């Protein structure tokens, strides 16, 4: 076993950064009555237009069963509607309601503050390097994930 302290492991540092990011976003979103996944769904729908539950599950990195629950909750809050697909009779297409877009806009206005603060913490060259390093780290993490355990 190597003599590297656990707090110096890259995986530990990535996990700590991810936990800090999630804690921030969850605190902000809770003030708008949203979970992180609900926010991600509304953000995805606002950018991509109407999508099926299966498409949203893939885009948000959750199972179809989890997405069904998220969509039901958003529909119950009147933040999203579902209508039959014009091309597939058995498929429902989700779209945000006006209230869903308004809640998303208010939440986004707070979430983007952190993005701007993070961007400002680095020079443009550091920012570009960090983005490239994170992409490379993500590729290694994905590559090292056993096939049977990924979503």
N, C-alpha and C positions, 0 to 999 in steps of 0.2 A: 504494500500500500504506500503511495507516495506521501511525502512529508508536507504537502501543500495544505494549508488550513482550509477548511470547508468554505469559509467566507471569501476566499480568493478564487474558488471555482467559477468559471464563466457561467455555468448553469445556475449557480446560486445567485449571481449578480443579475442575470436575465430574469430569474424568477422574482427577485426583489423589485426590479424595475416594473415588471408586469403587475405585481401586486399593488405597487404604489399607483400605477396608472388606473387599474381597475377600481381601487378604493376611491380615487378622485372622481372618476366618471360615475360610479354608483352613488356617491354622495350628491353630486350635481343632479343626476337623473331622478333620484328619489324625490327631490323637490318638485319634479314635474310629473310624478306618479308613474315613472317608467323604469323598467329594468334595462340592463345593458342590451339584452337581446331584443326587447321591444323597440328600443331606440335604433338599433342596427337595422331592424326590419323597416321601420319608417324611413330611415335614411336611404336604405337600398331602394325602396319603392319610389322615393322622391327623385332618385337619380336614374333609375332604370324603367320606371313606369310600372304598369300592372304585371304581376308575376304569380305563378302558381305556388302552392305550398312547397312542392318538391324543389322548384327553382330557388325559392327563398331559403330553404333548409341548406341547400348546397352553398349558396352565396354567404350565408351567415355561419356556416360550419357547425350546424346542429343536426340532430336526427329529425326525420319527418314527424315522428311522434312528438318530439319537443316542439317543433314548429306548429303542429296542430294546436297545441295548448296555447302557445304565444299568440297565434292568430285569433283564437277564440277570446282570449283576454283583451286583445286590441279591439276586436269587434264589440265586445261587451262594454268597453269604455267609449264606444262610438268614435274611435280614432282611425278605423279602417273598415272598408266594406268589401264584400266578396260578391262577384257576379259570374254567371256562366261564361266560359271562354267562347269567343265567336268561332273558334276552329275546332275545339274538342268539347263535346257535349258533357262529358263527365268531369271536366276540370273546372275548378273555380279560380278566378283571377282576383287577387287582392289588390286594392288601391287605397291610398290614404284618403280620409275624409278631409273637409276643410278644417275641422277641429284638429285632426291628426297632423296636418301640415302646420297649423299654428303652434301646437305643442312642440313639434319637432323644431320649428324655427326658434322658439324661446329656449329650448334645451341646447340647441346648436350654438346659440349666441354665448352660452356659458361654457360649453365644452371647448369651443375654439380658442378661448382665452388661454387654456393650458397649451394648446398647440403653438400659439404665438409665443408664449413664454419659453417653451422648449426651443423653438427656432431661434429666438433672440439670445439664448444662452450659448450659442455656438457661432463661430464665424461661418460665412458661406462655405469655405473649404472644409471646415470641421463637420458641418451639417452634411455635405455631400459624402464625406468619408464615413460618417456614422450611418447614413442610409445604406451605403454600399456594404459596410461591415455587418449591419443587421440583416440585410438580404442574404449575405453569405452564411451567417449563422443560422438563419431560418432554413436555408437549403440543406445544411448539415443536419439540423434537427429533423427535418422531414425525411431525409435520406436514411437516417439512423432509426426511424420509428419502424418497429416490426409491422409487417403488412396486416396481420390479424388484429392488431390493437388500434389501428387508426379508424377514424369515423368512416 
